[in-house]
């Protein structure tokens, strides 16, 4: 099965490719936002644990 067999048209030219990528990103913007939120929460959790460990190590 090739790309065109799935009912998709391969974009032609640079401008068409840019528009195609832009549409693809626009359709998946909510997924990107969720990944950013997940990354921010992981960073916050890691920072919190790091601060707690640092605080414990400096107290003892």
Number of C-alpha atoms within 10 A of each C-alpha: 5 7 9 9 8 8 8 9 9 11 13 10 8 9 10 12 13 13 12 15 13 12 12 11 13 11 10 11 12 11 11 12 11 11 12 12 12 12 12 12 12 12 12 12 12 12 12 12 12 12 12 12 12 11 11 10 9 8 7 5
